[in-house]
Amino acid sequence: DSHPLTLQLREGAQLGISTTTIDIGNLDPIHVKSLVADVLSMEDHEDAVSTLAATVQKKTDGNVFYVLLFLRSLAEEELLQYNFGTMRWHWDDEAVKAKLVTQNVATVLVDLLRSSVSESSQNALKVAACLGTSFSPSVVALALGEQDDVSSLSDTGSLNSSYFDELKEAGLLERESDEVLRFAHDQIQLSSLDLIPENHRISFKSKLGGILMKKMDRDRLDDHLFEVVSLRNSCTDAVPGDERVPMAKMNLRAGMKAAENGSFDMAKDYFKAGRELLGDAGWKDEPDMTIQLYSEGANASLFCGSLDTMGRLIDEVLAKDIPIEAKLRCYEIKIRALTAASDWAPIIDIGMDVRRQLGQSVMRNKPVPLWKIMKEYRKTDRMLKKVTTDDIATMPQVKDKKVIMGQLIMERILQAVYHAQPTMMPIIVFNMVQTSIRHGNNSSACVAFALMAMLYQSVFGNPSKASDLVVAADQLLSSPDVQEVGRVKARSIMICYCFVHHWHSPIQQTLAPFIEGYQAGLYAGETESAAYNLSSRSIHLFSAGRPLPALQHELESFASVCAQLNQTPAQSMIRADLLSVRKLRNTDNGEDSFDAIAIASTNSDVMIRAKIVISRMELFVFFQDWSSAAQLLRKLEEDPRAAAVGSWVYVRYTFLESLVSFKAAQAASSWATKRRWKKRGIRLMKQLHKWISKGGNPNIVHSLHLLTAELAAMKGNHSKAKESFKKAALVATTNGFVQDKGLAHALASSYYAGQGDQYWADYHRTNSQDAFREWGATALFIRGR
C-alpha cells in the first residue's frame, strides 16, 4: 500500500484518471514449449523438447519465473548439460521427471539462495526483503551495522558493497536508480523472506524496525517512515514500556503522512497502532496525542467507509471530560459524516451546541422572518461600506482561538442550513462577516466574504459589491497567514464560480477553476467541497457546448470519483447530467433513470430534486416535447430555482420555463389559458432582460433573442420574429453555445414551417442538424432528419 506506484495509481483514480490493468497469467503448454526451445536455442527442433517442456509445465504451472528457475536448477545439478560435440543441450527425461517427484518447486529458489549465496549476502537479502520490492542499500547497511543485535541480524557488522555486487551478478538484484536496488522478481523477495525461520519472522521485522528507528536521523526516517513504522508494528506487544510513547508518536506521524497522500486505509492502521501502544493510560499521560490519534483515526475511518469505527472513536472523545477545544475536530468529522448522508437537521443542532459550549451566540433551528434578515443585511452592508477591498485583505489575523472555532463551526454547518433551514443561511453569513470585521481575518473569513459576494449578486442585486468581495476573498487566499488553504480554496472557488462569476463572465471561463478547486479540496481531505466542484463543473460543461462524446467520458470519470469519495449528492447531480448526455447521444441503455437517481440520493435533498427537474426540462426542450414540458410545469409542487438561487441552473431554468410557457400559450385552446401561460413567460423573460441590462450577463443574450422571437411570433410580429431567430442563432454561434445554436435553428424551422415557408424551414432544419451533429447529439440529429 505504501509503494510509490500504488500511491500514484490511487491519486490518479481520485483525479478521475483511468488506468488499464493488464493481468498476465501463466503460460499454456504450447508457449512453455516455445520458451524452453528458445532458452536451449532449439527453436528449429521444438518437437525434441516436447517431453522436457511437459515436465517443466507440470512442475511450474507455466509460471515464467519458475520455468527459467527450474531450467537453471537442472543445469546446476547437471541434469541438463551442453554437449560441445553435438553443439546441443542434452538431458535425461526420466531423471528430470524424478526431480519432479522429489522436490517442490517452491523450495528450489530458497535452496539455491542457501547454497549459492554467502551468509553475509543472505543476511542482506533478509533485511532487504523486509523493506519491500525496492530498497536502499544504505538502509540495509545501517541495519546490519547495529552491533548490539548482530546475533540475530548479522555476524559481520557493517555491509560491504561487494555483497550487493555478488547478489547482482547472481541475477537476484538489479539497479532501479543510483541509490535504490530492487529484487529482480517478486518471487526472489518472497524466497528471501523464507530464509528467516517462520516462527521468528514477526519478531525479526519488529526488531529491524526498532534498529532503523534508533539509527536514522529525522530527515532520513521521514523518507522511510512507512517501511520503518510498519516493521516495528509487526509486534507491538514486544515494544518495551519506555519506547511505547515514542512509538505511538511515530505512528501518529506516519498516519498523518499517509492521510496527506490519500492512503486512508494505511492511516487508519497507523492511528490504531498508536492508540494500542498508549492504551487507556494515554488519556492521562499523553492526552493531546491520544485525542489526536482518536480524532484522526475517526477521520480516516470516515474516508474508508468504516462508519461504526468512526462513531465509536468520536463518542469516546466526546464522552471525556476535556475542553471543547479538544473536541472540535471530532465535532467537525461528525458533521462531515452526517453531510455525506444528507442528514441535515442534526448538523444544525450540533453546530449550535458547539457555539453554546464556546460561550457564543446561538440561533434557534427554525425559519427566520424576513424583517430580521433585512435588518442584519443593512447592518452588515453598513459595516462593509466602511472598508475597502484592500482593508479586508490586510486586516490583522484574529488571535482568539474561540472566535476562530466559532467561525469554523458556522462554516461547517452552512451546507446543512442551506438544505434544512435556508432562511438561517444569510443570518449566519452576516454573522461571520461581522465577526471578521470586528476581530480580524482567519481561514473562515475567505469563505464568509465569498458567501457575502454570492448574496450581493444573487439576492440583493448588487453585482459591483459582489465583484469587490470576490477580489477580497482571492486576496485573502494568497495571504501567507491563512491556514488550511486547501480547504478554504476549494470552498471559495466553488462559491465564487458557481454563484458569482457566471453572471458577468463567459461560462467557458468558469471551467478550469473548478478543477483547481477539486484538487485543492482533495489534497486537503475536503471531499465534500472537492466533489461539489466536480458537480458544478459538470453543470457548466453541459451548457458550455462541450462535445457530448468527450463530455460523457469526463462525467463518467467524475461520477466514479464521487462514488469513491462517498459523496452521493454530488454524484447524483453528475449522474443527472450524464443521463441527459446519453439520451441526447442515443446511447441510453436504460440502466439509469431520473427516478433511480432521486431514490438513491434520498428525496429529502432539495438540490437534487431541483437538478432532476431542470435536467428533464432541458431534454423536453431539446426534443421539442412541449406538452410533456408544460405538464411538468403544471405538476411542480415547488419551484426548483428556490434550491439553486444564484447558480447557473437558476438562470438556465428561468429561460427554459419562459420558453415552455410561450410554447404552451401558442398551443392553448382557450383564451384564458393562453393569457396565463403568456403572462408567465413574459414575467420570466423580463427577469432575463434585467440580468443582462444590469450585469451584462453574456451567457443568456442568445436566449433572450430566442424568447423575443417566440413572443413576436405569438403576437404576429413576423418581421421581428425572423430577425430575432437570426440573432439568436448568430449570438449562440459567436459565444460558443453550439447546442443552443441548434435549438435556435430548430425553433426557427418550426416557425417557418408554420408560416408555409418551406425553403427557410428546410434551411434552418439543415443548420440545426449540422449544429446538433457538431455537438454530438445523435438523437437530435436523427429526429431532425
SEVO-40209 format. One record per residue (C-alpha): residue number from 1; residue in one letter; y, x, z. Coordinates in steps of 0.02 Angstrom, whole numbers, plus 50000, padded with zeros to 5 digits. Each point is the difference from the previous one (the first is absolute). Example, Ala and Ser with C-alpha at 12.3 -4.5 7.8 and 13.67 -1.06 7.14 Angstrom:
2
   n res     Y     X     Z
   1   A 49775 50615 50390
   2   S 50172 50069 49967
***
This chain:
785
   n res     Y     X     Z
   1   D 50000 50000 50000
   2   S 50119 50147 50029
   3   H 49965 50087 49836
   4   P 50160 50021 49897
   5   L 49921 49911 49851
   6   T 49949 49852 50110
   7   L 50177 49987 50070
   8   Q 50075 50012 49825
   9   L 49884 49865 49932
  10   R 50041 49886 50146
  11   E 50187 50027 49975
  12   G 49980 49966 49813
  13   A 49910 49836 50036
  14   Q 50142 49946 50117
  15   L 50125 50039 49862
  16   G 49902 49891 49879
  17   I 49933 50146 49899
  18   S 49828 49957 49930
  19   T 49866 50134 49995
  20   T 49833 50003 49912
  21   T 49847 50047 50101
  22   I 49857 50073 49900
  23   D 49831 49995 50087
  24   I 49892 50144 49939
  25   G 49819 49960 50038
  26   N 49846 50108 49989
  27   L 49926 50054 49833
  28   D 49860 49903 49921
  29   P 49839 50092 49948
  30   I 50058 50028 49821
  31   H 50159 50087 50057
  32   V 49910 50100 50134
  33   K 49885 50063 49863
  34   S 50152 50049 49893
  35   L 50082 50087 50150
  36   V 49844 50100 50043
  37   A 49980 50052 49818
  38   D 50182 50052 49994
  39   V 49989 50103 50161
  40   L 49845 50090 49935
  41   S 50077 50024 49826
  42   M 49858 49898 49925
  43   E 50105 49866 49915
  44   D 49893 50017 49843
  45   H 49839 49980 50099
  46   E 50037 49851 50114
  47   D 49821 49937 49989
  48   A 49941 50163 50080
  49   V 50097 49959 50159
  50   S 49942 49819 50011
  51   T 49879 50024 50145
  52   L 50119 50114 50095
  53   A 50143 49877 49972
  54   A 49894 49855 50063
  55   T 49961 50098 50158
  56   V 50184 50044 50025
  57   Q 50049 49818 49973
  58   K 49876 49941 50130
  59   K 50055 50136 50120
  60   T 50188 49974 49984
  61   D 50017 49819 49944
  62   G 50114 50063 49861
  63   N 50136 50069 50117
  64   V 50084 50134 49893
  65   F 50036 50115 50146
  66   Y 49821 49988 50063
  67   V 49932 50028 49825
  68   L 50090 50166 49986
  69   L 49960 50046 50180
  70   F 49814 49962 49976
  71   L 49991 50105 49842
  72   R 50086 50142 50093
  73   S 49875 49989 50143
  74   L 49856 50004 49875
  75   A 50070 50160 49927
  76   E 50026 50081 50171
  77   E 49820 49960 50047
  78   E 49943 50068 49831
  79   L 49924 49832 49951
  80   L 50119 50008 49853
  81   Q 50004 50172 49914
  82   Y 50081 50073 49847
  83   N 49881 50092 49882
  84   F 50092 50135 49904
  85   G 49855 50015 49881
  86   T 50010 49821 49939
  87   M 50186 49988 50042
  88   R 49966 49834 50085
  89   W 49980 49924 50173
  90   H 49824 49966 50062
  91   W 49933 49898 50145
  92   D 49842 49925 50070
  93   D 50013 49811 49999
  94   E 49869 49980 50136
  95   A 50088 50124 50115
  96   V 50165 49910 49975
  97   K 49917 49833 50040
  98   A 49924 50077 50156
  99   K 50176 50047 50057
 100   L 50042 49818 49982
 101   V 49869 49956 50129
 102   T 50037 50138 50125
 103   Q 50189 50003 50006
 104   N 50137 49867 50013
 105   V 50147 50033 49886
 106   A 50122 49956 50139
 107   T 49945 50157 50093
 108   V 50007 50116 49850
 109   L 50184 50041 50016
 110   V 49995 50021 50189
 111   D 49854 50121 49983
 112   L 50092 50089 49861
 113   L 50154 50022 50109
 114   R 49898 50067 50145
 115   S 49901 50120 49893
 116   S 50132 50066 49880
 117   V 50163 49997 50100
 118   S 50040 50118 50144
 119   E 50014 49932 50176
 120   S 50188 50032 50005
 121   S 50023 49905 49838
 122   Q 49892 49859 50069
 123   N 50119 49989 50149
 124   A 50145 49989 49878
 125   L 49913 49860 49905
 126   K 49970 49903 50161
 127   V 50184 50005 50047
 128   A 50060 49966 49823
 129   A 49884 49850 49982
 130   C 50076 49923 50155
 131   L 50174 50019 49925
 132   G 49961 49902 49842
 133   T 49964 50024 49816
 134   S 50152 50116 49988
 135   F 50057 50122 50133
 136   S 50111 50148 50037
 137   P 49905 50164 50024
 138   S 50130 50052 50128
 139   V 49957 49847 50107
 140   V 49816 50046 49994
 141   A 50045 50177 50049
 142   L 50107 49934 50143
 143   A 49855 49897 50068
 144   L 49873 50140 49986
 145   G 50120 50121 50083
 146   E 49996 49903 50163
 147   Q 49919 50133 50110
 148   D 49965 49883 50145
 149   D 49886 49890 49894
 150   V 49907 50127 49894
 151   S 49835 49948 50076
 152   S 50001 49835 49910
 153   L 50115 50030 49852
 154   S 49989 50182 49952
 155   D 49918 50162 50051
 156   T 50116 50109 49901
 157   G 50178 49958 50050
 158   S 50128 49982 49862
 159   L 49946 49957 49824
 160   N 50008 50129 49863
 161   S 50054 49943 49826
 162   S 49843 50082 49929
 163   Y 49899 49856 50073
 164   F 50097 49878 49892
 165   D 49971 50114 49851
 166   E 49814 49990 50035
 167   L 50006 49810 50008
 168   K 50102 49988 49840
 169   E 49883 50118 49909
 170   A 49854 49892 50056
 171   G 50085 49851 49917
 172   L 50021 49908 50164
 173   L 50189 50006 50008
 174   E 50138 50000 49870
 175   R 50186 50026 50008
 176   E 50110 49845 49999
 177   S 50166 50091 50021
 178   D 50064 50166 50064
 179   E 49975 49948 50181
 180   V 49861 49870 49987
 181   L 49815 50010 49962
 182   R 49884 49854 49970
 183   F 49814 49970 49997
 184   A 49932 50007 49823
 185   H 49912 49834 50033
 186   D 50003 49872 50139
 187   Q 49813 50026 50026
 188   I 50037 50181 50045
 189   Q 50119 49940 50135
 190   L 49869 49879 50067
 191   S 49866 50134 50001
 192   S 50120 50119 50088
 193   L 50019 49869 50136
 194   D 49810 49993 50011
 195   L 50005 50183 50052
 196   I 50065 49935 50167
 197   P 49859 49923 50104
 198   E 50021 49812 49998
 199   N 50000 49985 50191
 200   H 50143 50127 50011
 201   R 50103 49941 49852
 202   I 50119 49883 50092
 203   S 50036 50125 50139
 204   F 50021 50138 49870
 205   K 50135 49899 49910
 206   S 50089 49955 50162
 207   K 50000 50181 50059
 208   L 50062 50057 49830
 209   G 50145 49876 50010
 210   G 50043 50064 50174
 211   I 50001 50181 49943
 212   L 50114 49964 49852
 213   M 50115 49896 50108
 214   K 50023 50147 50119
 215   K 50019 50133 49867
 216   M 50118 49916 49876
 217   D 50189 49997 50018
 218   R 50089 49832 49981
 219   D 50043 50017 49815
 220   R 49825 50054 49952
 221   L 49921 49867 50107
 222   D 50109 49869 49916
 223   D 49931 50055 49830
 224   H 49821 49974 50062
 225   L 50035 49863 50127
 226   F 49875 49869 49938
 227   E 49855 50122 49983
 228   V 50028 50083 50170
 229   V 50028 49840 50100
 230   S 49853 49912 49915
 231   L 49887 50147 50042
 232   R 50054 49999 50182
 233   N 49977 49810 50007
 234   S 49817 50022 49953
 235   C 49959 50006 50185
 236   T 50147 49942 50107
 237   D 49887 49987 50152
 238   A 49983 50189 49996
 239   V 50189 50028 50008
 240   P 50041 50079 50172
 241   G 50117 49905 50115
 242   D 50145 50121 49982
 243   E 49992 49983 49810
 244   R 49992 49810 49988
 245   V 50188 49969 50006
 246   P 50041 50134 49869
 247   M 49858 49934 49894
 248   A 50065 49821 50015
 249   K 50170 50064 49945
 250   M 49919 50081 49848
 251   N 49916 49835 49956
 252   L 50167 49911 50013
 253   R 50076 50131 49885
 254   A 49857 49983 49875
 255   G 50008 49811 50007
 256   M 50186 49997 49964
 257   K 49977 50120 49854
 258   A 49857 49896 49929
 259   A 50104 49841 50015
 260   E 50144 50085 49908
 261   N 49876 50038 49860
 262   G 49942 49818 49996
 263   S 49827 50045 50068
 264   F 49998 49867 50135
 265   D 49811 50001 50023
 266   M 50010 50184 50047
 267   A 50154 49969 50107
 268   K 49912 49861 50095
 269   D 49855 50116 50043
 270   Y 50117 50139 50060
 271   F 50098 49879 50112
 272   K 49838 49932 50070
 273   A 49937 50176 50040
 274   G 50165 50037 50087
 275   R 49986 49845 50108
 276   E 49820 50042 50047
 277   L 50049 50178 50047
 278   L 50134 49937 50120
 279   G 49902 49852 50067
 280   D 50078 49877 50123
 281   A 50082 50144 50092
 282   G 50114 50024 49850
 283   W 50106 49850 50052
 284   K 50046 50093 50160
 285   D 49994 50183 49949
 286   E 50061 49991 49819
 287   P 50084 49829 49982
 288   D 50108 50041 49848
 289   M 49856 50074 49900
 290   T 49883 49859 50051
 291   I 50124 49866 49945
 292   Q 50023 50088 49833
 293   L 49812 50016 49973
 294   Y 49978 49815 50035
 295   S 50151 49944 49897
 296   E 49964 50108 49849
 297   G 49816 49957 50013
 298   A 50048 49816 49990
 299   N 50109 50037 49848
 300   A 49859 50094 49911
 301   S 49879 49859 50043
 302   L 50120 49875 49921
 303   F 50002 50099 49838
 304   C 49810 50013 50002
 305   G 49980 49813 50028
 306   S 49923 50026 50173
 307   L 50101 49860 50076
 308   D 49890 49978 50154
 309   T 50022 50183 50046
 310   M 50186 49987 49967
 311   G 50016 49847 50111
 312   R 49900 50081 50141
 313   L 50107 50157 49999
 314   I 50163 49903 49995
 315   D 49947 49883 50140
 316   E 49954 50149 50109
 317   V 50172 50079 49977
 318   L 50096 49838 50026
 319   A 49902 49963 50159
 320   K 50056 50163 50080
 321   D 50145 50006 50123
 322   I 50105 50115 49892
 323   P 50179 49988 49933
 324   I 50035 49889 49850
 325   E 50054 50155 49902
 326   A 49820 50065 50008
 327   K 49932 49834 49938
 328   L 50117 49977 49852
 329   R 49887 50088 49874
 330   C 49857 49881 50043
 331   Y 50114 49849 49983
 332   E 50050 50064 49828
 333   I 49818 50018 49946
 334   K 49957 49827 50066
 335   I 50145 49927 49899
 336   R 49940 50089 49843
 337   A 49824 49933 50024
 338   L 50065 49822 50019
 339   T 50111 50027 49847
 340   A 49851 50053 49896
 341   A 49914 49838 50053
 342   S 50158 49896 49963
 343   D 49994 49938 50180
 344   W 50188 49985 50018
 345   A 50036 49895 50154
 346   P 49931 50119 50134
 347   I 50099 50145 49926
 348   I 50167 49921 50044
 349   D 49943 49969 50179
 350   I 49940 50180 50017
 351   G 50166 50067 49936
 352   M 50101 49894 50120
 353   D 49887 50048 50144
 354   V 50028 50185 49964
 355   R 50189 49976 49994
 356   R 49989 49906 50165
 357   Q 49908 50147 50078
 358   L 50133 50116 49931
 359   G 50133 49895 50086
 360   Q 50078 49942 49835
 361   S 50053 49832 49933
 362   V 49865 49887 49930
 363   M 49994 49848 49886
 364   R 49897 49844 50016
 365   N 49865 49978 49869
 366   K 50079 49847 49921
 367   P 50118 49955 49855
 368   V 50179 50060 50014
 369   P 50139 49875 49960
 370   L 50114 50038 49853
 371   W 50158 50007 50107
 372   K 49927 50142 50102
 373   I 49949 50096 49844
 374   M 50176 49985 49929
 375   K 50078 50050 50166
 376   E 49897 50160 50009
 377   Y 50031 50033 49816
 378   R 50189 49993 50021
 379   K 49988 50113 50151
 380   T 49894 50128 49906
 381   D 50110 49989 49845
 382   R 50156 50038 50105
 383   M 49915 50153 50074
 384   L 49949 50063 49828
 385   K 50176 49978 49931
 386   K 50060 50127 50128
 387   V 49883 50138 49936
 388   T 49981 50081 49831
 389   T 49841 50057 49914
 390   D 50036 50178 50054
 391   D 50032 49943 50179
 392   I 49827 49919 50005
 393   A 49915 50154 49929
 394   T 50086 50117 50124
 395   M 49982 49897 50159
 396   P 49919 50101 50142
 397   Q 49817 49980 50036
 398   V 49958 49881 50141
 399   K 49937 50090 50156
 400   D 49935 49856 50106
 401   K 49811 49991 49970
 402   K 49992 49819 50053
 403   V 50129 49952 49869
 404   I 49897 50092 49869
 405   M 49841 49910 50055
 406   G 50087 49832 50001
 407   Q 50060 50028 49822
 408   L 49827 50056 49945
 409   I 49912 49849 50071
 410   M 50126 49884 49916
 411   E 49965 50089 49835
 412   R 49813 49980 50026
 413   I 50005 49812 50025
 414   L 50117 49962 49853
 415   Q 49860 49960 49878
 416   A 49922 49876 50121
 417   V 50171 49921 50030
 418   Y 50025 49984 49812
 419   H 49840 49897 49990
 420   A 49992 49905 50164
 421   Q 50182 49976 50053
 422   P 50112 50046 49852
 423   T 50160 49938 50084
 424   M 49976 50134 50134
 425   M 50003 50139 49871
 426   P 50189 50010 49968
 427   I 50032 49999 50188
 428   I 49883 50147 50024
 429   V 50081 50095 49855
 430   F 50174 49966 50070
 431   N 49942 50061 50171
 432   M 49930 50162 49926
 433   V 50160 50035 49902
 434   Q 50111 49965 50150
 435   T 49893 50113 50110
 436   S 50010 50141 49872
 437   I 50189 49988 49991
 438   R 50017 49996 50189
 439   H 49872 50132 50050
 440   G 49977 50108 49844
 441   N 49871 50025 49866
 442   N 49812 50018 50009
 443   S 49856 49978 49878
 444   S 50004 49810 50014
 445   A 50184 49999 49954
 446   C 49954 50043 49819
 447   V 49893 49843 49992
 448   A 50132 49896 50090
 449   F 50138 50044 49876
 450   A 49883 49974 49852
 451   L 49958 49826 50067
 452   M 50183 49962 50027
 453   A 50030 50048 49818
 454   M 49864 49876 49952
 455   L 50086 49861 50099
 456   Y 50171 50041 49927
 457   Q 49928 49993 49824
 458   S 49878 49855 50011
 459   V 50069 49884 50134
 460   F 50186 50032 50023
 461   G 50043 50042 49820
 462   N 50089 50165 50028
 463   P 49926 50123 49873
 464   S 50136 50130 50029
 465   K 49962 50014 50186
 466   A 49815 49999 49961
 467   S 50020 50151 49885
 468   D 50100 50093 50134
 469   L 49863 49975 50129
 470   V 49864 50055 49877
 471   V 50098 50162 49978
 472   A 50014 50017 50190
 473   A 49812 49975 50021
 474   D 49966 50132 49867
 475   Q 50116 50123 50087
 476   L 49915 49970 50166
 477   L 49831 50036 49920
 478   S 50061 50171 49946
 479   S 50065 50041 50174
 480   P 49902 50140 50087
 481   D 50014 49903 50164
 482   V 49897 49852 49940
 483   Q 49823 49999 50071
 484   E 49847 49925 49915
 485   V 50081 50014 49828
 486   G 49842 49942 49911
 487   R 49992 49835 50095
 488   V 50186 49966 49979
 489   K 50003 50052 49818
 490   A 49855 49885 49954
 491   R 50083 49850 50082
 492   S 50177 50036 49939
 493   I 49945 50024 49819
 494   M 49899 49840 50003
 495   I 50147 49901 50071
 496   C 50136 50074 49890
 497   Y 49906 49995 49835
 498   C 49911 49835 50031
 499   F 50151 49904 50063
 500   V 50160 50089 49945
 501   H 49991 50115 49848
 502   H 49931 49874 49875
 503   W 50158 49895 50021
 504   H 50107 50130 49912
 505   S 49882 50128 49920
 506   P 49871 49983 49860
 507   I 49835 49954 50078
 508   Q 49918 50145 49907
 509   Q 50100 50119 50112
 510   T 49918 49930 50157
 511   L 49823 50050 49950
 512   A 49994 50186 50043
 513   P 50074 49982 50176
 514   F 49858 49883 50051
 515   I 49875 50140 49967
 516   E 50107 50117 50105
 517   G 50003 49869 50139
 518   Y 49812 49976 49988
 519   Q 49966 50186 50015
 520   A 50121 50019 50146
 521   G 49917 49856 50092
 522   L 49825 50063 49963
 523   Y 50035 50176 50063
 524   A 50084 49929 50156
 525   G 49854 49884 50037
 526   E 50110 49847 49967
 527   T 49872 49909 49895
 528   E 50088 49831 50008
 529   S 50160 50070 49925
 530   A 49901 50105 49876
 531   A 49904 49847 49940
 532   Y 50155 49892 49986
 533   N 50082 50133 49892
 534   L 49850 49984 49884
 535   S 50006 49810 49995
 536   S 50188 50005 49967
 537   R 49973 50122 49857
 538   S 49864 49884 49934
 539   I 50122 49853 49993
 540   H 50137 50103 49918
 541   L 49881 50078 49874
 542   F 49944 49828 49940
 543   S 50180 49948 49965
 544   A 50055 50168 49931
 545   G 49900 49978 49840
 546   R 49867 50132 50037
 547   P 49859 49987 49869
 548   L 49865 49892 50077
 549   P 49850 50116 49971
 550   A 50086 50142 50094
 551   L 50064 49877 50130
 552   Q 49825 49931 50031
 553   H 49932 50175 50031
 554   E 50140 50038 50123
 555   L 49983 49836 50093
 556   E 49812 50023 50017
 557   S 50035 50169 50081
 558   F 50131 49922 50115
 559   A 49882 49861 50055
 560   S 49863 50127 50036
 561   V 50119 50107 50104
 562   C 50060 49850 50102
 563   A 49818 49951 50032
 564   Q 49964 50175 50064
 565   L 50154 49991 50112
 566   N 49945 49828 50064
 567   Q 50165 49923 49943
 568   T 49947 49826 49947
 569   P 50174 49921 49977
 570   A 50060 50134 49879
 571   Q 49831 50002 49913
 572   S 50009 49810 49976
 573   M 50170 50010 49916
 574   I 49937 50137 49885
 575   R 49844 49896 49961
 576   A 50113 49856 49948
 577   D 50091 50111 49874
 578   L 49835 50075 49943
 579   L 49926 49827 49970
 580   S 50154 49953 49898
 581   V 49980 50157 49895
 582   R 49817 49965 49967
 583   K 50037 49821 49946
 584   L 50138 50060 49884
 585   R 49884 50132 49926
 586   N 49858 49874 49984
 587   T 49888 50111 50108
 588   D 49984 49883 50148
 589   N 49815 49985 50039
 590   G 50019 49869 50135
 591   E 49958 50119 50142
 592   D 50168 49968 50084
 593   S 50116 49851 50015
 594   F 50165 49956 50082
 595   D 49908 49886 50121
 596   A 49883 50141 50050
 597   I 50148 50115 50030
 598   A 50083 49870 50111
 599   I 49840 49975 50101
 600   A 49966 50186 50020
 601   S 50176 50034 50063
 602   T 50006 49848 50116
 603   N 50109 49853 49955
 604   S 50118 50041 50144
 605   D 50084 50139 49902
 606   V 50151 49917 49921
 607   M 50041 50150 49891
 608   I 49830 49997 49917
 609   R 50008 49811 49976
 610   A 50169 50024 49917
 611   K 49936 50141 49892
 612   I 49854 49895 49938
 613   V 50116 49855 49954
 614   I 50117 50117 49906
 615   S 49855 50084 49907
 616   R 49931 49832 49949
 617   M 50171 49943 49941
 618   E 50022 50160 49899
 619   L 49836 49968 49908
 620   F 50041 49818 49967
 621   V 50164 50054 49921
 622   F 49925 50136 49890
 623   F 49863 49882 49942
 624   Q 50131 49862 49980
 625   D 49897 49882 50107
 626   W 50154 49901 50051
 627   S 49909 49849 50070
 628   S 49899 50107 50122
 629   A 50157 50096 50047
 630   A 50095 49840 50038
 631   Q 49853 49931 50097
 632   L 49997 50160 50105
 633   L 50184 49976 50040
 634   R 49972 49819 50051
 635   K 49856 50044 50116
 636   L 50087 50142 50092
 637   E 50022 49965 50185
 638   E 50108 50155 50027
 639   D 50118 50100 49891
 640   P 49913 50168 49965
 641   R 50169 50084 49992
 642   A 50022 49972 50187
 643   A 49865 50131 50031
 644   A 50074 50124 49876
 645   V 50188 49989 50028
 646   G 50090 50143 49915
 647   S 49849 50072 49913
 648   W 49974 50010 49812
 649   V 49874 49857 50002
 650   Y 50134 49892 50081
 651   V 50112 50032 49849
 652   R 49860 49983 49873
 653   Y 49936 49838 50072
 654   T 50175 49927 49993
 655   F 49999 50029 49812
 656   L 49823 49931 49980
 657   E 50037 49842 50099
 658   S 50160 49970 49901
 659   L 49909 50021 49835
 660   V 49857 49884 50051
 661   S 50127 49872 50061
 662   F 50086 49998 49829
 663   K 49832 49984 49912
 664   A 49951 49857 50117
 665   A 50166 49916 49964
 666   Q 49971 50015 49811
 667   A 49828 49919 50020
 668   A 50053 49863 50123
 669   S 49975 49821 49943
 670   S 50128 49919 50114
 671   W 50186 50034 50013
 672   A 49995 50019 50189
 673   T 49859 50128 49995
 674   K 50087 50095 49861
 675   R 50162 50005 50099
 676   R 49913 50059 50159
 677   W 49911 50144 49912
 678   K 50155 50048 49902
 679   K 50107 50003 50157
 680   R 49874 50110 50087
 681   G 49995 50122 49855
 682   I 50190 50011 49988
 683   R 50016 50033 50187
 684   L 49881 50147 49989
 685   M 50080 50062 49839
 686   K 50170 50004 50086
 687   Q 49923 50108 50136
 688   L 49944 50127 49869
 689   H 50173 49998 49922
 690   K 50078 50032 50171
 691   W 49887 50149 50032
 692   I 50047 50077 49832
 693   S 50186 49972 50018
 694   K 50007 50062 50179
 695   G 49880 50146 50001
 696   G 49973 50038 49816
 697   N 49811 49979 50010
 698   P 49935 50076 49836
 699   N 49824 49933 50019
 700   I 50037 49815 49972
 701   V 50132 49998 49862
 702   H 49870 49959 49868
 703   S 49926 49866 50115
 704   L 50170 49915 50014
 705   H 50017 50001 49810
 706   L 49830 49918 49986
 707   L 50047 49862 50124
 708   T 50164 49975 49909
 709   A 49903 49975 49838
 710   E 49883 49871 50077
 711   L 50143 49904 50080
 712   A 50099 50002 49837
 713   A 49848 49937 49905
 714   M 49982 49858 50125
 715   K 50184 49955 49977
 716   G 49986 50007 49810
 717   N 50116 50151 49986
 718   H 49891 50085 49870
 719   S 50119 50137 49948
 720   K 50012 50060 50180
 721   A 49812 49983 50021
 722   K 49965 50109 49848
 723   E 50129 50129 50053
 724   S 49931 50008 50177
 725   F 49818 50017 49944
 726   K 50054 50146 49892
 727   K 50096 50081 50144
 728   A 49853 49976 50120
 729   A 49880 50092 49884
 730   L 50127 50136 49961
 731   V 50047 50037 50182
 732   A 49817 49996 50056
 733   T 49962 50127 49864
 734   T 50148 50111 50046
 735   N 49958 49999 50186
 736   G 49815 50033 49975
 737   F 49928 49830 50050
 738   V 49871 49988 49861
 739   Q 49910 49854 50083
 740   D 50160 49896 50009
 741   K 50042 50049 49821
 742   G 49835 49918 49953
 743   L 50039 49849 50108
 744   A 50173 49980 49922
 745   H 49930 50005 49824
 746   A 49859 49879 50048
 747   L 50123 49873 50071
 748   A 50114 50022 49850
 749   S 49851 49968 49886
 750   S 49962 49837 50092
 751   Y 50183 49950 49989
 752   Y 50011 50030 49811
 753   A 49833 49912 49971
 754   G 50071 49849 50092
 755   Q 50149 50006 49884
 756   G 49886 50002 49847
 757   D 50058 50175 49951
 758   Q 49832 50079 49961
 759   Y 50072 50162 49930
 760   W 50086 50049 50163
 761   A 49857 49930 50102
 762   D 49880 50118 49910
 763   Y 50123 50144 50013
 764   H 50014 49984 50189
 765   R 49813 49970 50020
 766   T 49964 50163 49907
 767   N 50125 50094 50109
 768   S 49924 49922 50155
 769   Q 49826 50055 49949
 770   D 50061 50177 49966
 771   A 50082 50010 50171
 772   F 49848 49931 50092
 773   R 49887 50119 49903
 774   E 50112 50146 50050
 775   W 49991 49941 50180
 776   G 49811 49989 49989
 777   A 49991 49812 50034
 778   T 49850 49964 49888
 779   A 49983 49820 50062
 780   L 50180 49960 49951
 781   F 49980 50085 49832
 782   I 49845 49898 49962
 783   R 50086 49840 50059
 784   G 50150 50034 49889
 785   R 49891 50038 49851
***
